[in-house]
Amino acid sequence: MKRSRKTANLSESVHQRLSMYALAASAAGVGALALAQPAEARIVYKATHVVVGRNGRYKLDLNHDKIADFILVNTYGCNTDYCVDALSAIAVEGNGVEGAKGFLSIPYASALQRGALIGPHQPFSGQLMASSQSGQGSLGRWRNVTNQYLGLKFKIKGKIHFGWARLTVQVPGGALVKATLTGYAYEDIAGKPIKAGQTRGRMDDFTDDDPGSAASLTNPILDTSQPPSLGMLALGAQGVPLWRRKEWVGV
């Protein structure tokens, strides 16, 4: 024997309460999902082709706010005995280039391999990339390297971000240094590390092609000449004796 079922008529106030509960539950579920998922990293990458030759300099603006974060400086100068060409990565105040001080307390900039981690646990006191003296030799971590990376830290609205710049540096000798910048990137989440060559959000995301080949070879940005002066050398006055010492390659 089948029993008939009557539909219960709920009052309007009960309907409103049930609707409110449903909305609250939905909102709580969405909020829980949002809390469970970490913020997705966003890598800002730009391919370029900038040549920094003798007495040239280039202002590197990682986050495109029209304020230089770093300056690549290639300084050439001579005295009565010899000529010197030095390439340096100068950090604007508050920023830093990965590297550490070496012989004579000269701040060497590290030449990183693709995939190297750039973050808060690395030293950021680098500056000199490569230097060459006529008749003596050369020094620096960036002598004759192809598609290596500068590790960079810089500030956006007072917060530290990490990034990289990809360069090829030629030091053929005879006080001649030439650098070519082919790309740079940074992590837009403050304090989050980035890997050298990383161009997308995940830590294993790199450029699909060979490092450097994504650079635009059309309309290259040429370096701006500056008056030659040994006083402009990134090594400073205390570094001049280094050019006479045995640590020079080729002595």
C-alpha positions as CSV (number, residue, x, y, z in Angstrom):
1,M,0.0,0.0,0.0
2,K,1.5,3.3,-1.1
3,R,1.4,6.2,1.2
4,S,0.9,9.6,-0.2
5,R,3.5,12.2,0.6
6,K,2.5,15.8,1.1
7,T,4.7,18.6,0.1
8,A,5.7,20.8,3.1
9,N,5.2,24.4,2.6
10,L,8.0,26.4,4.2
11,S,7.4,29.9,5.3
12,E,9.1,32.8,3.4
13,S,11.4,33.5,6.4
14,V,12.7,29.9,6.3
15,H,13.4,30.1,2.6
16,Q,15.4,33.2,3.2
17,R,17.5,31.6,5.9
18,L,18.2,28.5,3.8
19,S,19.3,30.7,0.9
20,M,21.6,32.7,3.3
21,Y,23.1,29.4,4.6
22,A,23.7,28.2,1.0
23,L,25.4,31.4,0.0
24,A,27.5,31.4,3.2
25,A,28.6,27.8,2.5
26,S,29.5,28.6,-1.1
27,A,31.5,31.6,-0.1
28,A,33.3,29.6,2.6
29,G,34.1,26.9,0.0
30,V,35.5,29.4,-2.5
31,G,37.5,31.1,0.3
32,A,39.0,27.7,1.4
33,L,40.0,26.9,-2.2
34,A,41.6,30.3,-2.5
35,L,43.6,29.8,0.7
36,A,44.7,26.3,-0.3
37,Q,46.2,27.5,-3.6
38,P,49.5,29.4,-3.4
39,A,49.9,32.6,-5.4
40,E,51.1,31.8,-8.9
41,A,54.4,33.3,-9.7
42,R,54.6,35.6,-12.7
43,I,57.9,36.1,-14.5
44,V,58.3,39.3,-16.5
45,Y,60.7,38.5,-19.3
46,K,62.1,40.6,-22.1
47,A,64.3,39.5,-25.0
48,T,66.6,42.2,-26.3
49,H,69.9,42.8,-28.1
50,V,72.1,45.5,-26.6
51,V,75.8,45.8,-27.3
52,V,78.0,47.5,-24.7
53,G,81.3,48.2,-26.3
54,R,84.3,50.3,-25.3
55,N,83.3,53.3,-23.1
56,G,79.7,52.3,-23.4
57,R,77.0,52.1,-20.8
58,Y,73.4,50.8,-20.6
59,K,70.8,51.5,-18.0
60,L,69.0,48.2,-17.2
61,D,65.3,48.8,-16.1
62,L,64.0,45.4,-15.1
63,N,60.4,46.4,-14.3
64,H,60.0,49.0,-17.0
65,D,59.2,51.9,-14.7
66,K,61.7,54.2,-16.5
67,I,64.0,54.1,-13.5
68,A,67.4,52.4,-13.9
69,D,67.9,49.4,-11.6
70,F,71.4,48.6,-12.8
71,I,74.0,50.1,-15.1
72,L,76.3,48.1,-17.4
73,V,79.4,50.1,-17.7
74,N,82.3,49.4,-20.1
75,T,85.2,51.8,-19.2
76,Y,88.3,52.2,-21.2
77,G,91.3,54.4,-20.2
78,C,95.1,54.6,-20.7
79,N,98.1,56.1,-19.0
80,T,101.7,56.3,-20.2
81,D,102.3,52.6,-19.5
82,Y,99.2,50.7,-20.5
83,C,95.5,50.7,-21.3
84,V,92.7,49.0,-19.4
85,D,89.1,48.1,-20.3
86,A,86.8,47.1,-17.5
87,L,83.2,45.9,-17.7
88,S,81.1,46.3,-14.5
89,A,77.5,45.8,-13.4
90,I,76.7,48.8,-11.1
91,A,73.7,48.4,-8.8
92,V,71.6,51.4,-8.1
93,E,71.4,52.2,-4.3
94,G,69.5,49.5,-2.5
95,N,69.9,46.9,-5.2
96,G,72.6,44.2,-5.6
97,V,74.5,42.0,-8.1
98,E,75.2,38.4,-7.1
99,G,78.9,37.9,-6.3
100,A,81.5,38.3,-3.6
101,K,84.6,40.2,-2.9
102,G,87.9,38.5,-3.9
103,F,91.5,39.5,-4.3
104,L,92.2,43.0,-3.0
105,S,88.6,43.1,-1.9
106,I,87.5,43.6,-5.5
107,P,83.7,42.8,-5.8
108,Y,83.5,40.1,-8.5
109,A,80.2,39.5,-10.2
110,S,79.3,35.8,-10.6
111,A,78.7,34.3,-14.0
112,L,75.8,31.9,-13.3
113,Q,74.8,28.8,-15.3
114,R,71.3,28.4,-16.6
115,G,69.1,27.0,-13.8
116,A,71.1,28.5,-10.9
117,L,68.9,29.6,-8.0
118,I,68.8,33.4,-7.4
119,G,67.3,34.3,-4.0
120,P,67.8,35.7,-0.5
121,H,70.5,33.2,0.5
122,Q,73.0,34.3,-2.2
123,P,75.6,37.0,-1.7
124,F,74.9,40.3,-3.6
125,S,78.1,42.3,-3.4
126,G,79.4,41.8,-6.9
127,Q,80.3,44.4,-9.5
128,L,83.3,43.7,-11.7
129,M,82.5,41.4,-14.6
130,A,85.7,41.4,-16.7
131,S,88.8,43.5,-17.2
132,S,91.6,43.4,-19.6
133,Q,95.0,45.2,-19.6
134,S,97.2,45.7,-22.7
135,G,100.2,43.4,-22.5
136,Q,99.2,41.9,-19.2
137,G,96.1,39.8,-19.4
138,S,92.6,39.7,-18.0
139,L,90.6,38.9,-14.9
140,G,87.0,38.4,-13.8
141,R,84.4,35.7,-13.8
142,W,82.9,36.9,-17.2
143,R,86.0,36.4,-19.4
144,N,84.9,34.9,-22.8
145,V,81.6,33.4,-21.7
146,T,78.4,32.8,-23.7
147,N,74.9,33.1,-22.4
148,Q,75.7,33.3,-18.7
149,Y,73.6,35.1,-16.2
150,L,73.9,37.9,-13.7
151,G,71.9,37.3,-10.5
152,L,70.1,40.5,-9.5
153,K,68.1,41.8,-6.6
154,F,66.3,45.1,-6.7
155,K,63.5,47.0,-5.1
156,I,59.9,47.7,-6.3
157,K,58.1,50.0,-3.9
158,G,60.5,49.2,-1.2
159,K,60.2,45.4,-1.5
160,I,63.0,43.1,-2.7
161,H,62.5,41.2,-6.0
162,F,64.9,38.8,-7.8
163,G,65.9,38.6,-11.4
164,W,68.5,37.8,-14.0
165,A,70.2,39.3,-17.0
166,R,71.7,37.1,-19.8
167,L,75.0,38.2,-21.4
168,T,77.7,37.1,-23.7
169,V,81.1,38.7,-23.0
170,Q,84.2,38.7,-25.2
171,V,87.7,39.5,-24.0
172,P,90.0,39.0,-27.0
173,G,92.9,40.7,-25.3
174,G,94.7,43.9,-25.8
175,A,92.5,45.9,-23.4
176,L,89.3,45.1,-25.2
177,V,86.0,43.9,-23.6
178,K,82.7,43.6,-25.4
179,A,79.4,42.6,-23.8
180,T,76.0,41.7,-25.5
181,L,72.8,41.6,-23.4
182,T,70.3,39.3,-24.9
183,G,67.5,39.1,-22.3
184,Y,66.4,39.8,-18.7
185,A,63.6,38.8,-16.3
186,Y,62.4,39.2,-12.8
187,E,59.9,37.5,-10.4
188,D,57.0,39.9,-9.6
189,I,56.3,38.3,-6.2
190,A,58.4,40.0,-3.6
191,G,61.0,37.8,-1.9
192,K,60.4,34.8,-4.2
193,P,63.5,33.2,-5.8
194,I,64.0,32.8,-9.5
195,K,66.2,30.5,-11.5
196,A,68.7,31.9,-14.1
197,G,67.0,31.6,-17.5
198,Q,63.5,31.1,-16.0
199,T,60.8,32.8,-18.1
200,R,57.5,31.4,-16.7
201,G,55.8,30.9,-13.4
202,R,57.0,27.4,-12.5
203,M,60.6,26.9,-11.3
204,D,61.3,24.5,-14.2
205,D,60.1,26.8,-16.9
206,F,62.8,28.2,-19.2
207,T,62.9,29.6,-22.7
208,D,61.9,27.0,-25.3
209,D,64.8,27.8,-27.5
210,D,68.5,28.1,-27.0
211,P,69.4,30.8,-24.5
212,G,70.0,34.0,-26.3
213,S,68.4,33.0,-29.6
214,A,65.1,34.6,-28.6
215,A,66.8,38.0,-28.6
216,S,65.6,40.4,-31.3
217,L,68.4,41.1,-33.7
218,T,66.6,43.9,-35.5
219,N,67.1,47.5,-34.4
220,P,69.7,46.8,-31.8
221,I,70.2,49.3,-29.0
222,L,73.7,50.7,-29.3
223,D,75.7,51.8,-26.3
224,T,76.3,55.4,-25.4
225,S,79.9,56.6,-25.4
226,Q,81.3,58.2,-22.3
227,P,84.6,60.1,-21.8
228,P,87.5,57.7,-21.1
229,S,88.9,57.9,-17.6
230,L,90.7,55.5,-15.3
231,G,88.9,57.1,-12.4
232,M,85.6,55.7,-13.7
233,L,86.8,52.1,-13.5
234,A,84.6,50.0,-11.3
235,L,87.6,48.7,-9.5
236,G,88.4,52.0,-8.0
237,A,91.8,53.4,-7.2
238,Q,92.7,50.5,-5.0
239,G,92.3,48.0,-7.8
240,V,94.9,49.6,-10.1
241,P,97.8,47.6,-8.6
242,L,96.0,44.4,-9.5
243,W,96.8,45.0,-13.2
244,R,100.6,44.6,-12.3
245,R,100.3,41.4,-10.2
246,K,100.8,37.8,-11.1
247,E,97.1,37.0,-10.7
248,W,96.5,38.3,-14.2
249,V,95.9,35.5,-16.6
250,G,98.7,35.2,-19.2
251,V,101.4,36.7,-17.0
